[in-house]
Amino acid sequence: MRTVERTLRSVLDQDVGRVSMQIEVVDDCSTEGDVEAVVRKVAGDRVGFTRHTRNRGHVGNFNSCIGRAYGHLVHILHGDDWVKDGFYAKLQAAFDNDPSIGAAFCRSNYVDQDGADVGTTEMEEEQAGVIDDWLVRIIRRQRVCTPSMVVRRAVYERLGGFDPSFKTAGEDWEMWVRIAAYYPVWYEPQALACYRVARPGSLTANASRTTRVAGDMRRACDIINRRLRREVSVRDLASHLTAARLFYAGWSLNAAQKSLETAGVLRVLPYLKEAYLCYPTAWMARRIMRLVRRRPLD
């Protein structure tokens, strides 16, 4: 509940009033504490509150947020992330400056469970503006933290929202690729959003242990390939997606290598299998063999 309070306060500190800014918390049937009580404590009746009667999963909740939005711009903010002062003013100015853009995002800080900075997303451009080759960049790997992205509601409505087939990860990357295929995207180089990295017990942390994250990213590559190949002409699409597959295979290999420090080969077989499925080549097979050679089985 402490994280929800911080998230809310980061938004309310930039509140420009009910007429121009809808603020609503959509609770996906959570079982940890009284979310509505926290909302009322922090915001009174300024913030709307909706609670699902059954858990819809994070993707279903994202789409519910889009469906409930009545403003022209939509910003989805997880309950354990937050935005810095100036976030809304800077990104609103981007849309005002260029009516053609479909979305705008800023650089993000990675923060740990205590809120301390532990890193920053890669600098895409030194100056604010539309990124000319954004579609190619975002195809090659996920580069955007969800709390840093603002999207026109009409864009979500035209493109169909987040793909509900994703259960753990990949839905945001696939959505950003889809947007970039049809609309210019604006970038703000200031780090004005904070993304909390996976903590013990979180959805992403648990999924990483069972390789569901890497599996979903592999499946996202397949979905992006089918969608763009059918709808949009992208030069060298296959090579860009190969780069993405190699990147996500590297996730699994790194996880396997870390686990091998304290566990035997049998414990990391799911990671190794996912790495190969993501990048099924003789080169990857040799890397896997080098990694496990002379390691104990258990």
N, C-alpha and C positions, 0 to 999 in steps of 0.2 A: 504493500500500500504506500510505502514511502516513495517508491519510484513514480507511482501514479500522481502523487501530490506534486512532485518536482516537474513532471511532464506538464501538468495543468498550469502550474504557475509560470512556466516558460512561455506558454501561449498567452495567458491572461496578461502578462506584463507587456504584451504587444497588441492588446485588444484595441481595435479602432471603433468598437461599438456594434450593437445588434444589427443596425441597418446594413452595414458593410461586411460583417463577419459572423458567420454561423460557427459556433463551437459546440460540439456534441461528443459525448463519450458513448461508445457502443460496446457494451459488455457481452462477451461471447459466453454467457452462462458460466462465469468463473466461480470457483469454489473457495478461493483464498481471500477471506475477508469481505467486508461490506464496501464494495466499490462506490455505490451510490452515496453512502455516508461520507466518504472522502470527497466526492464531487461537491456535495452540499456544504461541507465544512470549508472547502477552499473557494468555491465560486458562488454559493447561494443558488439563486435561480438563473444566473447568467449563462450557465452551461446546461444544455439539454442532456438527458440521460435515457438510454434505451438498453434493455437487457433481454437477450434472446432466451427463450424458454428451453432451448436445447443448444448444445454446442455445435456450431457450424464449421469449426476449423478456421484457421487464420485466413485462408483464402476466401472462404465464404463470408467471413467478417469484413474483410477488405471490400468485397463487392456490396455488402450491406451498407457500408459507409458511403460508397459512391451513390447507391440508390437513395440514400437519405439526404444527400447533399442538394441544396437548392441554389448555391452560389455558382458563379462562372468558373471558379478555380477550386480544385480539391487538393487538400494536403492530408495524407494519412500518416498519423504519428503513433507509433507503438507506445504502450503504457510504460515502458522502461527506457525510452529515448527522450530527447528534448531538443529544443531549438534555442539559439542564442539571440540576444538583442539585435534587431535589424534584419532578421531572416525574412519576415513577411514584407517589410518595406522594400528590400532589395529585389525579391523575386516578383512582387507586384509591379515594380518599375520595369522589369524585363518584359512582362506581358504588355504593359502600356507602351513600351518603346517599340515592340515588334509584334503587331497583331497576327503575323503569320505563324508564330511558334506554337507548337502543341504542348510543350512542356518546358520547364526550367528547373535546374538543380544547382546546388552549390557544393563546394568541398565539405567534407565531414571529418570530425574528430572521432577516433575510436576511444571509448572510455571503458574502464573496468567496472566491476560491481560496486566499487566505492565512489565512482564518478571521476576518477583521475584519468587524465589523458594518457593513452598508451600508444598513440600513433595518429596519422592523418592520411586520408585518401590521397591518391596520386594527383598532382597538379595537371589538369588537362590543358589549360591555356593560362597565360599570365594576365590577359585582359578579359573582361566580361564580354560576352557576345555569343552569337550562334557558332557552334563548332562545325566546320565545313565537312569533315570526314567522320562525323559522329557515328553513323550507321556502321561503318567498318570497325571502328574502335569497340563499340558495344557488342558487336557480333563476336569478337574474338575473346571476350570474357566479361563477366559482370564487373562494372566499375562504379556503380552508384549505390549508396546506402539509401534505403527507402525513406527515412525521415528527411532526407535532403531534397526530395523530388516533389514538385508541384505540377499538376496536370490540369489542362482545361477539362471541365466536366463533359463538354461536347465531344472531346477526343475519346474519353473512356466510353461514352455512349456509342460512338460510331464503331469503335474497335472491339467492343464487347466485354470490357473489364478484364479482370485477371482470370486466367485459365483454371477452372475448379478441379481439374484432374491432378494438379500438384497437391501433395499432402505435407511436404516438409520444407522444400526449398525450390528455387528456380522460377517461381511464378513472377517475381519482380523482374529478374533478368529478361525473361521472355517478353514481359510487358514493355520494358524499356526498348527492346529491339523492335517490337511491333510499332511503337510510337515513332521511333527513329526512321522506320521504313516509309512513313507517310508524312511526317512533319519535321520542320526544323526544330532543334532543341537548343535552348540557351544555357550557358554555363556562367556561374558566378564563382570566381576563384577564392573568395573569402570562405573560411570554414565556419559556417553558421549553424550547422546541425551536429548533434552528438548521437552516435550510435553505440549502444552498449554491446560489447562483445559477449559471446556465449559464456554463461556462468554455469557452474555445476548444477544440474537439475533442470536447466532450461531446455526448451524444445530442440534448439539447434545443437546443444551439447550432447543430448541423448542421441539425436539422429546421427551425429558424427561417429559415435561409438558403434553404431550398427550400419554405418556406411549409407544410410538413406539419403543424406545430403548429396554425396557424390553421384549416387544413382539418379537422383532427380535432376541434377545438372546434366548428366549424360542424356537423360530423356528430353530435357529442354533443348539440347542440340538437335535432336531428331525432329522435334516440333518446329523449331526455327527453320530447319532445312526444308521441311515439307511446306511450311507456310510461305517462306520467301521464294522458294523455287516456283511455286504456283502463282504467286501474286505480284512479286516485285523482282525486277532484274538487278542482281547484284554481281558485279564483276568479281571473279575469283571467290565466289561464295564457299565452294568446297574447301579451299585452302584456309579461309578464315575460320570455318567451323573445325577444321583439323587442328588449328592453333588452340581453339577453345577446348577441344577434347584432350589435347595434350596438357593444357593448364589444369583441368579438373582431374586428370589422371595423376598429376603431380600432387594434388591434395591427398589422394588416397595413399600414394607412396610415402609422403611425409608423415601421415598418420601411422602407417605401418612401421616406419623407421623409429618413430618415437616410442611406439608400443613395444617394439623388439628390445628396447633397453631394459624392460622389466618383465617381458612375457616371451613365451616361445612362439615358434612359427605358426602352430595351430591356432593360436589366439588371433593372429593377424591375417589369416587366410581371407576373410571377407574383404579387407582393405585391398589385398593383392588382386583378388578376383575382380573387384570394381575397377582398379587401375587398368587391368588388361581389357575389360569390357569397354572402357571408355576410349582406349587407344590400342586396339588389337593388332599389334605389329610384332615382328620378330625382335625389333629393337627394344620394345617394352618388355618382352619375355626375358631378354638377356638382362635387363636392368633388375627385374624381379629376382632372377636367379642369383645375381651378384649380391642382392640385398639379403637373401635368406641363406646363402652358402655358409656352412659350418655353424649355423645357429641351432640351438636346441629346439626340438619339436615342441616341448611344453615346459 
